[in-house]
C-alpha cells in the first residue's frame, strides 16, 4: 500500500470513531435530583397546588 492509501484509511477510521462517541442530552426529571439532595441532607416534598392556581399567596418556612 502506498502512503496516500494508508492515510486515507486512517482518516476514515478516525471519522468513524468520532461519530460513534456522540453524546445525546436527555431531559432531566425530579427523580434525577432526589438522590443527590438526600445525600446532601435535604428532603424533597411534593404538594398538590392545583386548587390555588391563579391566586396570590405567601409561603412561610419555619426551619427548626
Secondary structure, DSSP 8 states (H G I E B T S, - for coil): --HHHHHHHHHHHHHHHHHHT--------HHHHHHHHHHTT--------GGGTT----------
